[in-house]
Amino acid sequence: MKIALDAMGGDNGLAPIIAGGLQAIQEYGVEIAFVGQQHAIERELARRTHDPAAIEIVHADQIVGMHEEPSAAVHARRDSSVVVGTQMVKRAEAAAFVSAGNSGATLAAAQLFLGRLHGVRRAALGTVYPTLHGVCLVLDVGATTDCKPENLYQFGIMGHAYAQGVLGLAEPKVGLLSSGEEEGKGSVLVKEAHQLLKSAPIRFAGNVEGKDIPYRPVDVVVTDGFTGNVFIKTSEGVAALLLKTLEREIKRRPHATLGALLAKQAFRATKACLDYSDYGGAALLGIAGIVIVAHGRSDSKAIKNAIRVAKQAVDSNVMGVIQEGVR
């Protein structure tokens, strides 16, 4: 399986992306097509041990910056790494595309060149969220900010398919993010979506409140892209705040430092649970191709795991399952 990897995306330069791609070749048995400026990629590869037979370099001269307007940049920069990588999937030259670059540009390129699956009205970005009892999938977290009830219905079906194929859950429970657990709670959008999801061919568990998600009452959380994006980013901020506050307070108290040393393994486990790099990237669901959006600050581990997510999505035919579900 060949995965196209955007070598020019990301906040930390080429090094972690190249390293993550090479790690994925070794661990997952994939081939990697590094997409970007050829000379820069070759220089970075020359510094590392690698198998040339498992690597392709696809030249793309332009780069879409993190702060560029996504749609305009995609139309103007047809020789950018994000556009070239997406078109490789369109031409079946790669099974999937992974990018840690401008997420809006990746979404725009996917919708422009790959299009949506038949019957899918809006794409959804689904990300894995750590909980006390494993992980759950939250979608949408930014692809479609303004949704209609039928969009949330389809998000439920797409999330169910992804949870089965990639997360390996036989019968995932799907919940609808709302301001209360009761069926009548929430906005007009949530109330109408609730009625649609009740009739969906999935295991719908009803409404779920944001405060309960960290305890994993459901396996898939459905919401609109605006709410989902705010929820995810707020959670990231709170998690970072808790860890930094704990570290600061321990340093202020000499006796607490001794306790921290004794609890070192527990602190490591906690940080690992909250480490985004373990979960790879967010899958762009509903698109006629496998596209994974990695975090802009991804290190090599995160890139490697984003490639793993792409491979799992291809292997489990997530795209075909979604297509069947929305017919």
The 8 nearest C-alpha neighbors of each residue, nearest first, counted from 0:
[[1, 29, 30, 94, 2, 93, 310, 28],
 [0, 2, 30, 93, 31, 94, 29, 3],
 [3, 1, 31, 95, 93, 94, 96, 32],
 [2, 4, 32, 96, 93, 84, 31, 95],
 [5, 3, 97, 33, 6, 34, 96, 32],
 [6, 4, 98, 34, 7, 8, 80, 97],
 [5, 7, 34, 35, 33, 8, 4, 16],
 [8, 6, 5, 35, 13, 62, 80, 9],
 [100, 9, 7, 99, 5, 6, 98, 101],
 [10, 8, 295, 99, 100, 11, 296, 12],
 [9, 11, 296, 295, 12, 8, 297, 100],
 [12, 10, 9, 296, 13, 15, 14, 297],
 [11, 13, 14, 10, 9, 15, 7, 8],
 [12, 14, 16, 15, 17, 6, 7, 11],
 [13, 15, 17, 16, 12, 18, 43, 11],
 [16, 14, 299, 18, 298, 17, 19, 13],
 [15, 17, 19, 18, 13, 14, 299, 6],
 [16, 18, 20, 14, 19, 15, 13, 21],
 [19, 17, 15, 21, 16, 20, 299, 14],
 [20, 18, 299, 303, 302, 22, 16, 21],
 [19, 21, 23, 17, 22, 18, 303, 16],
 [20, 22, 24, 18, 23, 19, 17, 25],
 [21, 23, 19, 25, 24, 20, 26, 303],
 [24, 22, 303, 26, 20, 21, 25, 27],
 [25, 23, 29, 28, 21, 22, 27, 26],
 [24, 26, 22, 23, 28, 27, 21, 29],
 [27, 25, 23, 24, 28, 22, 29, 303],
 [28, 26, 23, 29, 24, 25, 307, 310],
 [27, 29, 24, 25, 26, 30, 23, 0],
 [30, 28, 24, 0, 27, 1, 31, 23],
 [29, 31, 1, 53, 54, 0, 24, 2],
 [30, 32, 2, 54, 1, 3, 33, 55],
 [31, 33, 55, 3, 56, 54, 4, 34],
 [34, 32, 56, 4, 6, 31, 57, 3],
 [35, 33, 57, 5, 6, 80, 4, 58],
 [36, 34, 59, 80, 58, 6, 7, 37],
 [35, 37, 60, 59, 58, 39, 38, 40],
 [36, 38, 58, 40, 39, 35, 41, 56],
 [37, 39, 41, 40, 36, 42, 43, 58],
 [38, 40, 42, 41, 37, 36, 43, 13],
 [41, 39, 37, 43, 42, 38, 44, 36],
 [40, 42, 44, 38, 43, 39, 45, 37],
 [43, 41, 45, 39, 40, 44, 38, 46],
 [42, 44, 40, 45, 41, 46, 39, 14],
 [43, 45, 41, 46, 47, 42, 40, 17],
 [46, 44, 42, 43, 47, 41, 48, 40],
 [45, 47, 44, 43, 42, 48, 41, 49],
 [48, 46, 44, 45, 49, 43, 18, 21],
 [47, 49, 46, 50, 44, 45, 21, 51],
 [48, 50, 51, 47, 21, 44, 53, 54],
 [49, 51, 52, 53, 54, 48, 21, 24],
 [52, 50, 54, 53, 49, 55, 48, 44],
 [51, 53, 50, 54, 55, 30, 49, 31],
 [54, 52, 30, 51, 50, 31, 55, 24],
 [55, 53, 31, 51, 52, 32, 30, 56],
 [54, 56, 32, 33, 31, 57, 53, 51],
 [55, 57, 33, 32, 34, 58, 37, 54],
 [58, 56, 34, 33, 55, 35, 32, 59],
 [57, 59, 37, 35, 36, 34, 56, 60],
 [60, 58, 35, 80, 78, 36, 79, 61],
 [59, 61, 36, 78, 79, 35, 58, 62],
 [60, 62, 79, 78, 59, 76, 80, 63],
 [63, 61, 79, 64, 80, 7, 60, 76],
 [64, 62, 72, 79, 65, 67, 101, 61],
 [63, 65, 67, 66, 62, 101, 100, 8],
 [64, 66, 101, 67, 100, 63, 102, 9],
 [67, 65, 64, 68, 101, 69, 63, 103],
 [68, 66, 64, 65, 69, 72, 63, 101],
 [67, 69, 71, 72, 70, 66, 104, 103],
 [70, 68, 104, 103, 72, 71, 67, 73],
 [69, 71, 73, 72, 107, 68, 104, 74],
 [70, 72, 74, 73, 69, 68, 75, 67],
 [73, 71, 75, 69, 70, 74, 76, 68],
 [74, 72, 70, 76, 75, 71, 69, 108],
 [73, 75, 71, 72, 76, 77, 70, 108],
 [74, 76, 72, 73, 77, 71, 70, 78],
 [77, 75, 73, 79, 78, 72, 74, 61],
 [76, 78, 79, 82, 75, 74, 73, 83],
 [77, 79, 59, 76, 61, 60, 83, 82],
 [80, 78, 61, 62, 76, 82, 59, 81],
 [81, 79, 35, 59, 83, 82, 34, 84],
 [80, 82, 84, 79, 83, 105, 85, 5],
 [83, 81, 85, 79, 84, 80, 108, 77],
 [82, 84, 86, 80, 85, 81, 79, 78],
 [85, 83, 87, 81, 86, 82, 80, 3],
 [84, 86, 82, 88, 87, 83, 81, 96],
 [85, 87, 89, 83, 88, 84, 90, 82],
 [88, 86, 92, 84, 90, 85, 89, 93],
 [87, 89, 91, 93, 86, 85, 90, 92],
 [88, 90, 86, 87, 91, 113, 85, 112],
 [89, 91, 87, 92, 88, 86, 93, 85],
 [92, 90, 88, 93, 89, 87, 94, 86],
 [91, 93, 87, 90, 88, 94, 89, 1],
 [94, 92, 88, 1, 91, 2, 95, 87],
 [93, 95, 2, 1, 88, 91, 0, 92],
 [96, 94, 289, 2, 93, 290, 88, 3],
 [95, 97, 3, 290, 4, 2, 84, 85],
 [98, 96, 291, 4, 290, 292, 5, 3],
 [97, 99, 5, 292, 100, 293, 4, 8],
 [100, 98, 293, 9, 295, 8, 294, 292],
 [8, 99, 101, 9, 98, 295, 102, 65],
 [100, 102, 65, 104, 103, 105, 64, 63],
 [103, 101, 105, 104, 100, 106, 292, 99],
 [102, 104, 106, 69, 105, 101, 107, 70],
 [103, 105, 69, 107, 101, 106, 102, 108],
 [104, 106, 102, 108, 103, 107, 109, 81],
 [107, 105, 103, 109, 104, 108, 110, 102],
 [106, 108, 104, 110, 109, 105, 70, 111],
 [109, 107, 111, 105, 110, 106, 112, 82],
 [110, 108, 106, 113, 107, 112, 111, 105],
 [109, 111, 114, 107, 108, 113, 112, 106],
 [110, 112, 108, 109, 114, 107, 113, 106],
 [111, 113, 109, 110, 108, 114, 86, 89],
 [114, 112, 109, 287, 110, 89, 111, 288],
 [113, 115, 110, 287, 111, 112, 286, 109],
 [116, 114, 286, 287, 285, 119, 117, 110],
 [115, 117, 287, 119, 286, 285, 118, 322],
 [116, 118, 119, 115, 322, 326, 325, 287],
 [117, 119, 325, 120, 116, 326, 322, 115],
 [120, 118, 116, 117, 121, 285, 115, 325],
 [119, 121, 118, 150, 122, 115, 153, 285],
 [120, 122, 119, 150, 123, 143, 285, 115],
 [123, 121, 285, 284, 142, 286, 143, 283],
 [124, 122, 139, 284, 142, 283, 138, 125],
 [123, 125, 283, 139, 142, 140, 282, 138],
 [126, 124, 138, 282, 281, 137, 139, 123],
 [127, 125, 281, 137, 136, 128, 138, 124],
 [126, 128, 136, 135, 134, 137, 278, 129],
 [127, 129, 135, 134, 136, 126, 130, 137],
 [130, 128, 134, 133, 272, 273, 135, 127],
 [131, 129, 213, 134, 132, 133, 214, 215],
 [130, 132, 214, 133, 213, 215, 129, 134],
 [133, 131, 130, 215, 214, 134, 129, 213],
 [134, 132, 130, 131, 129, 135, 215, 128],
 [135, 133, 129, 130, 128, 127, 132, 136],
 [134, 136, 218, 128, 219, 127, 137, 129],
 [137, 135, 127, 219, 126, 128, 220, 218],
 [136, 138, 220, 126, 125, 219, 221, 127],
 [139, 137, 125, 221, 140, 124, 222, 123],
 [138, 140, 224, 123, 124, 223, 125, 227],
 [141, 139, 227, 228, 224, 138, 124, 125],
 [140, 142, 224, 228, 143, 139, 225, 144],
 [141, 143, 123, 124, 224, 122, 144, 139],
 [144, 142, 224, 145, 141, 123, 146, 122],
 [143, 145, 224, 225, 223, 141, 146, 142],
 [146, 144, 143, 223, 224, 147, 225, 142],
 [147, 145, 223, 150, 144, 143, 148, 151],
 [146, 148, 150, 149, 188, 151, 145, 192],
 [149, 147, 192, 151, 150, 188, 191, 152],
 [148, 150, 152, 151, 147, 153, 192, 195],
 [151, 149, 153, 147, 152, 148, 146, 154],
 [150, 152, 154, 148, 153, 149, 192, 155],
 [153, 151, 149, 155, 150, 154, 196, 195],
 [154, 152, 156, 150, 155, 151, 157, 149],
 [155, 153, 151, 157, 156, 152, 158, 150],
 [156, 154, 158, 152, 153, 157, 221, 159],
 [155, 157, 153, 159, 154, 158, 324, 160],
 [158, 156, 154, 160, 321, 159, 155, 153],
 [159, 157, 161, 155, 160, 156, 154, 162],
 [158, 160, 156, 162, 157, 161, 155, 171],
 [161, 159, 157, 163, 158, 162, 321, 320],
 [160, 162, 158, 164, 163, 159, 165, 317],
 [163, 161, 166, 159, 160, 165, 164, 168],
 [162, 164, 168, 167, 160, 161, 169, 166],
 [165, 163, 315, 161, 167, 162, 166, 317],
 [164, 166, 167, 311, 161, 162, 312, 163],
 [165, 167, 162, 168, 163, 164, 161, 135],
 [166, 168, 163, 165, 164, 162, 169, 161],
 [169, 167, 163, 171, 170, 166, 162, 164],
 [168, 170, 163, 171, 167, 162, 164, 166],
 [171, 169, 168, 172, 202, 163, 159, 201],
 [172, 170, 218, 168, 169, 159, 173, 162],
 [171, 173, 217, 218, 202, 203, 204, 219],
 [172, 174, 219, 203, 204, 217, 218, 220],
 [173, 175, 220, 204, 205, 206, 207, 217],
 [174, 176, 206, 221, 220, 207, 205, 177],
 [177, 175, 207, 222, 208, 206, 221, 220],
 [178, 176, 185, 179, 208, 206, 207, 175],
 [179, 177, 185, 208, 184, 180, 176, 209],
 [180, 178, 184, 177, 181, 208, 185, 207],
 [179, 181, 206, 207, 208, 182, 184, 177],
 [182, 180, 183, 184, 179, 206, 205, 185],
 [181, 183, 184, 180, 206, 205, 190, 193],
 [182, 184, 181, 190, 185, 179, 180, 193],
 [185, 183, 179, 181, 182, 178, 177, 190],
 [184, 186, 177, 178, 189, 190, 179, 187],
 [187, 185, 189, 188, 190, 184, 177, 178],
 [186, 188, 190, 189, 191, 185, 192, 148],
 [189, 187, 186, 191, 190, 148, 192, 147],
 [190, 188, 192, 186, 187, 191, 185, 193],
 [191, 189, 193, 187, 192, 188, 185, 186],
 [190, 192, 193, 194, 188, 189, 148, 187],
 [191, 193, 148, 189, 195, 194, 190, 188],
 [194, 192, 190, 196, 191, 195, 189, 197],
 [193, 195, 197, 191, 192, 196, 190, 198],
 [196, 194, 192, 197, 193, 198, 152, 191],
 [197, 195, 199, 193, 198, 152, 194, 192],
 [196, 198, 194, 195, 199, 193, 203, 205],
 [197, 199, 196, 195, 200, 194, 201, 203],
 [198, 200, 196, 201, 197, 195, 152, 156],
 [201, 199, 198, 202, 156, 324, 196, 203],
 [202, 200, 199, 203, 156, 159, 173, 172],
 [201, 203, 172, 173, 204, 171, 170, 200],
 [204, 202, 173, 201, 205, 172, 174, 197],
 [205, 203, 174, 173, 172, 202, 206, 217],
 [206, 204, 174, 203, 175, 207, 182, 193],
 [205, 207, 175, 180, 174, 177, 176, 182],
 [206, 208, 176, 180, 175, 174, 177, 209],
 [209, 207, 177, 210, 211, 179, 178, 176],
 [208, 210, 211, 212, 207, 176, 177, 178],
 [211, 209, 208, 212, 213, 214, 207, 178],
 [212, 210, 209, 208, 214, 213, 216, 215],
 [211, 213, 215, 214, 209, 210, 216, 208],
 [214, 212, 130, 215, 211, 131, 210, 129],
 [213, 215, 131, 212, 130, 211, 216, 132],
 [216, 214, 212, 217, 213, 130, 132, 218],
 [215, 217, 214, 212, 211, 218, 207, 213],
 [218, 216, 172, 215, 219, 173, 174, 220],
 [217, 219, 135, 172, 171, 173, 136, 215],
 [218, 220, 173, 136, 135, 217, 137, 174],
 [221, 219, 137, 174, 175, 173, 136, 176],
 [222, 220, 175, 138, 176, 155, 174, 137],
 [223, 221, 176, 139, 227, 138, 175, 224],
 [222, 224, 139, 226, 225, 146, 144, 227],
 [225, 223, 144, 141, 139, 140, 143, 227],
 [224, 226, 144, 228, 227, 223, 141, 229],
 [227, 225, 229, 228, 223, 224, 230, 222],
 [226, 228, 140, 230, 224, 229, 225, 139],
 [227, 229, 140, 231, 225, 141, 230, 226],
 [230, 228, 226, 232, 227, 231, 233, 225],
 [229, 231, 227, 233, 228, 232, 226, 234],
 [232, 230, 234, 228, 233, 229, 227, 235],
 [233, 231, 235, 229, 234, 230, 228, 236],
 [232, 234, 236, 230, 235, 231, 229, 237],
 [233, 235, 231, 237, 232, 236, 238, 230],
 [236, 234, 232, 238, 233, 237, 239, 231],
 [235, 237, 233, 239, 234, 238, 240, 232],
 [236, 238, 240, 234, 239, 235, 241, 233],
 [239, 237, 235, 241, 240, 236, 234, 242],
 [240, 238, 236, 242, 237, 241, 243, 235],
 [241, 239, 237, 243, 238, 242, 244, 236],
 [240, 242, 244, 238, 239, 243, 245, 237],
 [243, 241, 245, 239, 244, 240, 246, 238],
 [242, 244, 246, 240, 245, 241, 247, 239],
 [245, 243, 247, 241, 246, 242, 240, 248],
 [244, 246, 242, 248, 243, 247, 241, 249],
 [247, 245, 243, 249, 244, 248, 242, 250],
 [248, 246, 244, 250, 245, 249, 243, 251],
 [247, 249, 251, 245, 250, 246, 244, 252],
 [248, 250, 255, 246, 252, 251, 247, 256],
 [251, 249, 247, 248, 252, 246, 256, 253],
 [252, 250, 248, 249, 247, 253, 255, 256],
 [251, 253, 255, 249, 250, 254, 256, 248],
 [254, 252, 256, 255, 251, 250, 257, 249],
 [253, 255, 256, 257, 252, 258, 249, 259],
 [256, 254, 258, 252, 249, 257, 253, 259],
 [257, 255, 259, 253, 254, 258, 249, 260],
 [256, 258, 260, 255, 259, 254, 261, 253],
 [259, 257, 255, 261, 256, 260, 262, 254],
 [258, 260, 262, 256, 261, 257, 263, 255],
 [261, 259, 263, 257, 262, 258, 256, 264],
 [260, 262, 258, 259, 263, 257, 264, 256],
 [263, 261, 259, 265, 260, 264, 258, 266],
 [264, 262, 260, 266, 265, 261, 259, 267],
 [265, 263, 267, 266, 262, 268, 261, 260],
 [264, 266, 268, 262, 267, 263, 269, 270],
 [267, 265, 269, 263, 268, 264, 270, 262],
 [268, 266, 264, 270, 269, 265, 271, 263],
 [267, 269, 271, 265, 266, 270, 264, 272],
 [270, 268, 266, 272, 271, 267, 265, 273],
 [269, 271, 267, 273, 272, 268, 274, 266],
 [272, 270, 274, 268, 273, 269, 267, 277],
 [271, 273, 269, 270, 274, 268, 129, 130],
 [272, 274, 270, 271, 275, 129, 269, 238],
 [275, 273, 271, 276, 272, 277, 270, 278],
 [274, 276, 277, 278, 273, 279, 301, 272],
 [277, 275, 301, 278, 274, 279, 300, 297],
 [278, 276, 275, 279, 274, 301, 304, 300],
 [277, 279, 276, 275, 304, 280, 127, 301],
 [305, 280, 278, 304, 301, 276, 277, 302],
 [281, 279, 293, 305, 292, 291, 278, 282],
 [280, 282, 126, 292, 125, 291, 124, 293],
 [281, 283, 291, 125, 124, 284, 290, 292],
 [282, 284, 124, 290, 123, 291, 125, 281],
 [285, 283, 123, 286, 122, 282, 124, 157],
 [284, 286, 122, 115, 116, 119, 123, 287],
 [285, 287, 115, 288, 116, 284, 114, 122],
 [288, 286, 116, 115, 113, 114, 285, 289],
 [287, 289, 286, 290, 113, 88, 95, 318],
 [288, 290, 95, 96, 291, 309, 94, 313],
 [289, 291, 96, 283, 95, 97, 282, 288],
 [292, 290, 282, 97, 281, 280, 283, 96],
 [291, 293, 281, 280, 98, 99, 97, 282],
 [294, 292, 280, 99, 98, 281, 291, 305],
 [295, 293, 297, 99, 296, 280, 292, 9],
 [294, 296, 9, 99, 10, 297, 100, 293],
 [295, 297, 10, 294, 9, 11, 298, 99],
 [298, 296, 294, 301, 295, 302, 299, 293],
 [297, 299, 15, 301, 300, 302, 296, 16],
 [298, 300, 19, 15, 302, 301, 18, 16],
 [301, 299, 303, 302, 298, 276, 19, 304],
 [300, 302, 276, 279, 304, 297, 298, 303],
 [303, 301, 19, 305, 299, 304, 300, 16],
 [302, 304, 19, 23, 300, 306, 301, 305],
 [305, 303, 279, 307, 301, 306, 302, 308],
 [279, 304, 306, 280, 302, 308, 307, 303],
 [305, 307, 309, 304, 303, 308, 310, 302],
 [306, 308, 304, 310, 305, 309, 311, 303],
 [309, 307, 305, 311, 306, 310, 312, 304],
 [310, 308, 306, 312, 307, 311, 95, 305],
 [309, 311, 307, 313, 312, 308, 314, 306],
 [312, 310, 314, 308, 313, 309, 165, 315],
 [311, 313, 309, 315, 310, 317, 314, 165],
 [312, 314, 310, 316, 311, 315, 309, 317],
 [313, 315, 311, 316, 312, 310, 317, 164],
 [314, 316, 164, 312, 317, 313, 311, 165],
 [317, 315, 313, 319, 318, 314, 312, 320],
 [318, 316, 320, 312, 315, 319, 161, 164],
 [317, 319, 321, 316, 320, 322, 287, 288],
 [320, 318, 322, 316, 321, 317, 323, 324],
 [321, 319, 317, 323, 322, 318, 160, 324],
 [322, 320, 324, 318, 157, 323, 319, 160],
 [321, 323, 319, 320, 324, 325, 318, 116],
 [324, 322, 320, 321, 326, 325, 319, 318],
 [323, 325, 321, 322, 326, 320, 156, 157],
 [326, 324, 322, 323, 118, 321, 153, 119],
 [325, 323, 324, 118, 322, 117, 119, 321]]
